[in-house]
Amino acid sequence: MDKSNLSNTVANLPFSQACENNKDAILAVLQKELKDSTHVFEIGSGTGQHSVYFASQLPHLKWQTSDVVANHATINAWHDAYPAPNLYQPLAFDLAHNLLPVNTVVKMPYDAIFTANTLHIISWSLVEKLFELVSEVLPLHGKLIVYGPFNENSRYTSESNRQFDTMLRQGNSGSGIRNKEDVIDLATQHDLTLSATHRMPANNQLLVFRKTAPTP
Ligand SMILES: C[S@@+](CC[C@H](N)C(=O)[O-])C[C@H]1O[C@@H](n2cnc3c(N)ncnc32)[C@H](O)[C@@H]1O
């Protein structure tokens, strides 16, 4: 989607060039990883650009967006501009305050949770909360898909990630690129087992976790 081709309504709204750049690479993985899934809950839908694209390209899925309320107007505007029958208006979901909205979990039993570019924005304590909540909601074999930059063995995987991390930490002391091994350990504590690591363009990764039975 080139911004110059967008309708005036959307052209005046917040726009993420990163989303436009990464959406096809992410879609190619989601087409495989979510081929047997039915209901996706997206955490931190941002502008809503990913959701309109993924819902339209993955019509077998119901795609439920969510974010802090401040982002809802933008997400709704993107949904209005690019409606899809399987795309659902954002739910108010702030990891700092909410449980995953219980009513919707009952109505729509999510078998997949997707989140892009959130773990390095939220504090580590909220990353811990995210994995705890996701584990409560996902059924056995359900998938958590996390996209973004990660460090490996506490080392940056690129100079651009090092610069990005410095910028993140200067902006907010709780933000920062996470160490992949710490995320995998955290997931394991919540019965979420790493099932795939996809190397993505621009030094990003897409991690897939599967809900497994609790270890006795
Ligand atoms: C860098 S943006 C990523 C947006 C989008 N997923 C993307 O890839 O462009 C980070 C997202 O995390 C969301 N976020 C930040 N703090 C949050 C919180 N406490 N609970 C839920 N979402 C949060 C922001 O509102 C924003 O949508």
The ligand as a Tripos MOL2 file, in Angstrom:
@<TRIPOS>MOLECULE
LIG
   27    29     1     0     0
SMALL
NO_CHARGES

@<TRIPOS>ATOM
      1 C1          5.5210    0.1140   18.2550 C.3       1 LIG1
      2 S1          3.8000   -0.0050   18.4020 S.3       1 LIG1
      3 C2          3.4640   -1.4250   17.3670 C.3       1 LIG1
      4 C3          2.1350   -1.3050   16.6980 C.3       1 LIG1
      5 C4          1.8650   -2.3660   15.6310 C.3       1 LIG1
      6 N1          1.6840   -3.6640   16.2170 N.3       1 LIG1
      7 C5          2.9710   -2.3840   14.6150 C.2       1 LIG1
      8 O1          3.6470   -3.3980   14.4540 O.co2     1 LIG1
      9 O2          3.1640   -1.3480   13.9720 O.co2     1 LIG1
     10 C6          3.5670   -0.6250   20.0360 C.3       1 LIG1
     11 C7          2.1190   -0.8990   20.3810 C.3       1 LIG1
     12 O3          2.0450   -1.3610   21.7290 O.3       1 LIG1
     13 C8          0.9110   -0.7550   22.3160 C.3       1 LIG1
     14 N2          1.0480   -0.7090   23.7700 N.ar      1 LIG1
     15 C9          1.8990    0.0360   24.4910 C.ar      1 LIG1
     16 N3          1.6920   -0.1400   25.8050 N.ar      1 LIG1
     17 C10         0.6790   -1.0480   25.9060 C.ar      1 LIG1
     18 C11         0.0040   -1.6270   27.0000 C.ar      1 LIG1
     19 N4          0.3120   -1.2970   28.2730 N.pl3     1 LIG1
     20 N5         -0.9970   -2.5010   26.7560 N.ar      1 LIG1
     21 C12        -1.3130   -2.8440   25.4790 C.ar      1 LIG1
     22 N6         -0.7010   -2.3160   24.3940 N.ar      1 LIG1
     23 C13         0.2730   -1.4190   24.6050 C.ar      1 LIG1
     24 C14         0.8940    0.6410   21.7200 C.3       1 LIG1
     25 O4         -0.3320    1.2940   21.9170 O.3       1 LIG1
     26 C15         1.2220    0.3340   20.2710 C.3       1 LIG1
     27 O5          0.0840    0.0140   19.5270 O.3       1 LIG1
@<TRIPOS>BOND
     1     1     2 1
     2     2     3 1
     3     2    10 1
     4     3     4 1
     5     4     5 1
     6     5     6 1
     7     5     7 1
     8     7     8 2
     9     7     9 1
    10    10    11 1
    11    11    12 1
    12    11    26 1
    13    12    13 1
    14    13    14 1
    15    13    24 1
    16    14    15 ar
    17    14    23 ar
    18    15    16 ar
    19    16    17 ar
    20    17    18 ar
    21    17    23 ar
    22    18    19 1
    23    18    20 ar
    24    20    21 ar
    25    21    22 ar
    26    22    23 ar
    27    24    25 1
    28    24    26 1
    29    26    27 1
@<TRIPOS>SUBSTRUCTURE
     1 LIG1         1 GROUP 0 **** ****
